[in-house]
Each structure stands twice: as C-alpha cells, then as structure tokens.
Amino acid sequence: MFVTENGTVVTSQIGGTAILPCATVKPGTATVSWVRRIDYTILTIGTRSYSSDKRFYVDHTRHLKTWNLEITPVEASDAGLYECRIATHPTTSNFVHLKVTEARAEILGSPDLYIMSGSSLRLVCRLQGSTQAPLFVFWYHSDRMINFDTDRGLVVHINSTESDLIMPYTNTSDSGNYTCQPQNISPATIHVHVLQSEVPAAMQHGVRSSTSGSFAISNCAMFTIIYMLLQMLS
C-alpha cells in the first residue's frame, strides 16, 4: 500500500520545517490519517487537521498519491515516531521517525580576535547542525545591523553552510562585539579588539587580520616597534 519506505528517518532543526513523507500505491476510497505515536494523538484525517496545534498540516498531491505531514516551525518536543495510517481492514500503517536537532552558529576565532587598525577584517560564521539553508544571515556590530554598510566597502557573503563578513579597512571605532544571527539558528558572538597602530602608514600593509584569534606583523614593522620601545626606555 505504501511507496515510502517503512521506518524512514527525517531530521529537522528547531525552528525549521519537517516534511514527513507518505506516498501510497493506491488507497482507493480508504482514508489516510497521521497519528503521533508518543501520545496516540490523531493529527490529520484526509486533508483535515484534527489537532489544535496549527503547526501540523497535510500536503496532499492527488496525482502523486502523497500525503506528506508538514510541521512548521519544528519544536524539540516534536521528535519521535509518527504513523501514516490507511483505514483498510485491517489497518495498514507506515512509520516515520523524526529527529530534531538544534542548529547553532559559530564564529571562527571566538571569543576574542585582535587586529591592528588599518588592517582588514574577515569574520567567518559556520552553521553547525543546520538541516536547511537560512533565508538570511544578519550581522550586528553591538546592537546595530551592518549588512548594508556598503559605503565603507563592507561585504557579506552567504551560502548554505557559512556566512563571511569582510571589512576592507578598520579603525579603533570598529572594536566591539560582532554577532552572526542566521534565520532559525542560535546566534554567535565574537569580541574584536582593534589596536591602535604606532607603525608608520607606509608600513601598515604589513599588518594583516586573522580568524585564528591572533595578529601577525611584518618583520620590518616589528623591528620598527622594537626600536621605538628601546628609544622610550633609554
């Protein structure tokens, strides 16, 4: 009676959408229903919902003979076994197991990143445990969203697994907390410390940013700093 493999496992993240498949061969006039097995709650009968929870919906495609159960947004308590049941005699059932994960963001180099003023900044936000690509990823400097600060050359790249924030030039006012906030995913924050550089402007090209939580200085710039410190101590 079923095309969908019995015991199919579906994984979805909290806040996302879960689609539990149920494709039949030919139910005829028999009614298809969905039952949540943890408490034997009847969720749908045919295309009608019998649950007070409006997150459950049946997506029925007649010519494909599919009766997929859609849950949106997914909650942690939705995890468990679901039964797609055809009211034959005896009843014919197919089971789908829903696993629920909590997706989270992680910024490389957190919790602290040190760079020199005048250098570029690149922050990489990885999406961990995500089962569906977010529609958007917002970046914040303190409480201000900065995705569209293009006047400073700031660029944000987004794909299904990560988002990059690129700032071509920084100064000390760029210090502070930076937060990556993807849709339906727990955010991540990093504290960026932009240090005032005493290196002459002509040498600042030797200072570069890093996503590993440290900064690197060219040999020429390092010798200059050491020389200045010796002058102060003499």
Buried (B, 14 or more C-beta within 10 A) or exposed (E): BBEBEEEBEBBBBBBBBBBBBBBBEEBEEBEBBBBBBEEEBBBBBEEEBBBEEEBBBBBBEEEEBBBBBEBBBBEEEBBBEBBBBBBEEEEBBBBBBBBBBEBBBBBBBBEEBBBBBBBBBBBBBBBBBBBBEBEEBBBBBEEEEBBEBEEEEBBBEBEEEBBBBBBEBBEEEBBBEBBBBBBBBBBBBBEBBBBEBEBEEEBBEBBBBBBEEEBBBBEEBBEBBEEEEEEEEE
